[in-house]
Amino acid sequence: MLHSVRMKIAVIGQSLFGQEVYKELRKDGHTIVGVFTIPDKDGKADPLATEAEKDGVPVFKFPRWRVKSQAIPEVVSQYRDMGAELNVLPFCSQFIPMEVIDHPKHGSIIYHPSLLPRHRGASAINWTLIHGDKKAGFTVFWADDGLDTGPILLQKECDVEPNDTVNTIYKRFLFPEGVKGTVEAVRLIAEGKAPKITQPQEGATYEGIQKKEGAKIDWNQSAEALHNWIRGNDKVPGAWAEVDGRKVTFYGSILVDNGTTASGQPLEISGASRPGIVTKAGLVLFGNDDKALLVKNLQFDGKMIAAAQYFRSGSSAAVELTEEEKTFAEQMRAVWKSILSNVSQIEDSTDFFKSGAASMDVVRLVEEVKLRASSCQLQNEDVYMNTTFQDFIQMCVRKLRGEDDEEELVVDYKTINNMTIKIPHQLFINGEFVDAEGGKTYKTINPTDGTAICDVSLAQISDVDKAVAAAKEAFEEGEWGKMNPRDRGRLIYKLADLMEQHQEELATIEAIDSGAVYTLALKTHVGMSIQTFRYFAGWCDKIQGSTIPINQARPNRNLTFTKKEPIGQQPVWELETQWSSNLLRSASTLAVSLCSLNPVECIQRPVVCVGFQVTPLTALKFAELAARAGLPKGVLNILPGSGALVGQRLSDHPDVRKLGFTGSTEIGKHIMKSCAVSNVKKVSLELGGKSPLIIFSDCDLDKAVRMGMSSVFFNKGENCIAAGRLFVEDTIHDQFVKKVVEEVKKMKIGDPLDRSTDHGPQNHKAHLDKLVEYCQTGVKEGATLVYGGKQVQRPGFFFEPTVFTDVQDHMYIAKEESFGPVMIISKFKGGDVDDVLRRANATEYGLASGVFTRDISKALYVSERLDAGTVFVNTYNKTDVAAPFGGFKQSGFGKDLGQDALNEYLKTKAVTIEY
């Protein structure tokens, strides 16, 4: 927007900040009569000078404006010749004489990165953090002959986050809002509305420039004070201490709650109250109050390293480059030369930063690498930690080879039944397989023969707390929270690819662990899991809000929009107790959890899965694949454990904001109550079902028989949406039952790994006993058992497909779920559609339902009135990752699949702006 009053402005300053202010002033229609900046450094012009020269604006690069406190006449004369009406000084580092400051009609304004009068001086941002200020901000003030003492024109403030550094607060607020604020100040001057508020004396402070010699750490302070000192000096000049006789600089400090329990190698630090601890997460340091902080990076001997690598630094030999890698190295040498144009030749020893590179050059270098080697995903930090060309190439090559010094995943495998299938059997917490507290284990059983497969770690309450802490850190400070949404999607897609590469192995484990028939597990349990991850990978960068017209608010100049944000600052947890299809259940909850994020803030939910005590092995193998795919530590945690112990702890945990549960209605009610009492955490529940399937006489009978059998016997009845009761019209009832029994007799019962097997074992002895009791109850109540109803006489937990007919509405088996291969058939009279609908809906469950008829009007009428979350018409079990899935009534609430599932992990924020 052009203003009616345009001014002639001299811009005196430097850096990217000065460049942005210059560009915005030109957009506002002001004339920049001259740019006064610093001399070229190592042959490279300052960004402000580069931009002005491109526009043909006169640029002056005076080394100094004064000599012995006296203005240099020639410099002042050249400045005055420009005819400026206002001087704008964005981040000016030179001393400008008053002959220049006072010369323009409107004087001079200066941007300063603190809330004056507090923190006058050149290191204002540093001291804001060092003093632990809760508020930061900037001031645009009128220059006078004092040090940052002139009248205030404009101020804006922001909150200081607990782990802010100079860099984060600058990028988040001081840079973008500072540019806007400086330009706004100029507009106020142009419009004659600019105030001159005398700075108060109260609260005024001045601290000197922070230099390296003054940044030594005083260890006789609290952990919070140490943290403030380190982050206040990060990255310049860098807080340091003497360690092992050398000067070590500390970067990337965060406060931690559980430093006293950190495990690692002790590190003696001169003057510290107690040794630090080098852990896998970094270096834990302690204040004189015994509280802790964690430092991520260290610098010594001219090189920066990850603090976790302190005792391993310098131990790795240089890798020998292949011909292809040598070609890549020469391409990168050319890139370095184009960035470091002042350097005549790029040697192996050339230092990127000592040769004049700045932060924007780091961004460019990272992007140049991506263009030439897309699989080499660098972070800016990688460049800071490998500053010479040789170290940089070595780092890139190690990443390209997958040997970038990441800790190797240590898996204590169990080889199953002398097969080559290797399965993890420990808990998976914070990217590692670990034993449960106290070494607690339990035996997981092969349902095919009843023998023990292996001992699996049994999670305890303390293990839950560790997983919660790991997931919380992954969200707040970890790599996952900082990752670009599209990169997250690529990583989830990579996990799906890895699952596909291991699909036969996963299907075999599912068969051994839960009794699922191998071919079914391959197609559905594993195949649909892969599809689910791929589907939600595509959603990662497409989560968005909407704009809403609001008509009642006055005045009518309003903009209201919504933002989709994660549920809260705490992680999301998924609690699974179902005994079958564990990989598919994991996929449907994990994929949507990992994808649900705020695409602006790049936040995504870490997840903990708990349960699978009976059949845990597929979930643990999945954890291994997730780690190998590169899922950052803490994002996924798998805890096989008791629902009564571990599940209850999650329900009660204050650091949980959302919990998903799959299991019985009874336990679901208990969990919902615990979640309400603890912290009103959001809950999604997939509970019991007694899904009705109505078969009318005008159906395709052969298809109805085939799909009716699938609706009940799919995965030996261990299917949450299994048709719990079939209503068959009286005129085709007997024919339907006869055809079903004929087909059931043909089903092959046996080893689920046998490719010709139709029907495998139930997954647990207790489940088998429940099915026997269930069928005995049906017989006692007078239902007609037309086939089955008993355990197959062989080792393991086999129960043959069973068919009941003449089932009346009052019977136990008509109302309760079997979760097994039991078909319950009831007869209804033709022509009375509303009566059969009444009977079908006369249940407290509402997960799924179905109808078979050739009459489209009847099909739509029935589907409209069936009280269930899913209705199948002339088919059954036809689920898809894009279609929402979830129940009504006491079958629970919340959706697992499709776009609707995202809403379970997001909250909607409405923002209204008046303009």
TAZI-V274208 format. One record per backbone hydrogen bond with DSSP energy under -0.5 kcal/mol. CO is the residue of the C=O (numbers start at 1). NH is the residue of the N-H. Records with the same first field share a line. If there is no record, write none. Layout:
CO=NH, NH
This chain:
4=6
7=9, 31
8=85, 86
9=11, 33, 34
10=12, 88
11=13, 36
14=18
15=19
16=20
17=21
18=22
19=23
20=24
21=25
22=26
23=27
24=28
25=30
26=29
28=3
30=32
31=9, 33
34=11
35=37, 60
36=13
40=42
41=44
44=41
46=50
47=51
48=52
49=53
50=54
51=55
52=56, 57
53=56
58=35
60=37
65=72
67=70
70=67
71=73
72=75, 76
73=77
74=78
75=79
76=80
77=81
79=82
80=83
85=106
86=10
87=89, 109
88=12, 90
89=91, 111
90=14
91=93
94=96
95=97
97=100, 101
98=102
100=104
104=107
107=87
108=143
109=89
110=141
112=114, 139
114=116
115=118
117=120, 205
120=207
121=124
123=127
124=128
125=129
126=130
127=131
128=133
129=132
134=160
136=158
138=156
139=112, 141
140=153, 154
141=110
146=148
151=142
152=197
154=140
156=138
158=136
159=161
161=164
165=169
166=170
167=171
168=172
169=173, 174
170=175
173=177, 178
175=179
176=180
177=181
178=182
179=183
180=184
181=185
182=186
183=187
184=188
185=189
186=190
187=191
188=193, 194
189=192
196=198
197=152
201=204
205=120
209=211
211=214
212=215
215=240
217=219
219=221
221=288
222=226
223=227
224=228
225=229
226=230
227=231
228=232
229=233
230=233
231=166, 234
233=235, 238
234=166, 167
239=250
240=217
241=243, 248
242=270
243=246
246=243, 248
248=241
249=299
250=239
251=296, 297
252=296
254=294
256=292
258=261
259=262
265=278
267=276
269=272
276=267
277=279, 284
278=265
282=279, 284
283=295
284=277
285=293
287=290
291=287
292=256
293=285
294=254
295=283
296=307
297=251
298=305
299=249
300=303
303=300
305=298
306=309
307=310
309=312, 313
310=313
312=315
322=326
323=327
324=328
325=329
326=330
327=331
328=332
329=333
330=334
331=335
332=336
333=337
334=338
335=339
336=340
339=341
340=343
345=347
347=350
348=390
350=352, 389
351=355
352=357
353=356
358=361, 362
359=363
360=364
361=365
362=366
363=367
364=368
365=369
366=370
367=371
368=372
369=373
373=376
375=377
376=378
379=382, 383
380=383, 384
381=385
383=386
387=352
388=392
389=393
390=394
391=395
392=396
393=397
394=398
395=399
396=400
397=401
398=402, 403
399=402
403=405
409=411
410=433
411=413
412=425
414=416, 423
416=419
420=422
421=416, 423
423=414
425=457
427=429, 434
428=638
429=432
432=429, 434
434=427
436=439
437=440
440=458
442=456
444=453, 454
445=447
446=449, 450
447=797
449=796
451=446
454=444
456=442
457=459
460=463, 464
461=465
462=466
463=467
464=468
465=469
466=470
467=471
468=472
469=473
470=474
471=475
472=476
473=477, 478
474=481
478=482
479=483
480=483
484=488
485=489
486=490
487=491
488=492
489=493
490=494
491=495
492=496
493=497
494=498
495=499
496=500
497=501
498=502
500=503
502=506
503=507
504=508
505=509
506=510
507=511
508=512
509=513
510=514, 515, 516
511=515
512=447
517=521
518=522
519=523
520=524, 525
521=526, 527
522=527
524=528, 529
526=530
527=531
528=532
529=533
530=534
531=535
532=536
533=537
534=538
535=538
536=539, 540
537=540
539=542
542=544
546=562
548=560
549=551
556=558
557=915
559=913
560=548
561=911
563=565, 909
565=907
571=657, 658
572=608
573=660
574=576, 610
575=662
576=612
581=585
582=586
583=587
584=588
585=589
586=590
587=591
588=592
589=593
590=594
591=595
592=596
593=605
595=597
596=605
597=599
598=602, 603
603=598
606=572
607=637
608=574
609=639
610=576
611=641
616=620
617=621
618=622
619=623
620=624
621=625
622=626
623=627
624=628
625=629
626=630, 631
627=630
632=635
635=607
636=431
637=609, 639
638=428
639=611
640=459
642=646, 647
643=648
645=649
646=650
647=651
648=652
649=653
653=656
655=571
657=682
658=573
659=684
660=575
661=686
662=577
664=668
665=669
666=670
667=671
668=672
669=673
670=674
671=675
672=676
673=677
674=678
675=679, 680, 681
676=680
682=659
684=661
685=687, 893
686=663
691=724, 725
692=850
693=695, 727
694=696, 852
695=729
696=699
698=854
699=701
700=704
701=705
702=706
703=707
704=708
705=709
706=710
707=711
708=712
709=712, 713
710=714
711=723
713=716
714=717
715=718
716=821
717=719
719=722
722=691, 724
725=693, 727
726=728, 826
727=695
728=828
729=732, 733
730=733, 734
732=736
733=737
734=738
735=739
736=740
737=741
738=742
739=743
740=744
741=745
742=746
743=746, 747
744=747
747=749
748=758, 759
751=754
752=518
753=755
754=757
759=750
764=768
765=769
766=770
767=771
768=772
769=773
770=774
771=775
772=776
773=777
774=778
775=779
776=780
777=781
778=783
779=782
783=785
784=786, 805
787=803
790=800
792=794
797=762
798=792
802=823
803=786, 787
804=825
805=784
806=808
808=811
811=814, 815
812=815, 816
820=822
821=802, 823
822=824
823=804, 825
824=726
825=807
826=728
828=730
829=832
831=833
832=836
833=837
834=838
835=839
836=840
837=841
838=842
839=842
841=843
844=890
846=869, 888
847=870
848=692
849=872
850=694
851=874
852=696
854=856
855=859
856=860
857=861
858=862
859=863
860=864
861=865
862=866
866=868
870=849
872=851, 874
877=879
880=883
881=898
882=899
885=896
888=846, 891
889=892
891=687
893=685
897=901
898=901
899=902, 903
900=903
901=904
902=905
903=906
905=567
907=565, 909
909=563
911=561
913=559
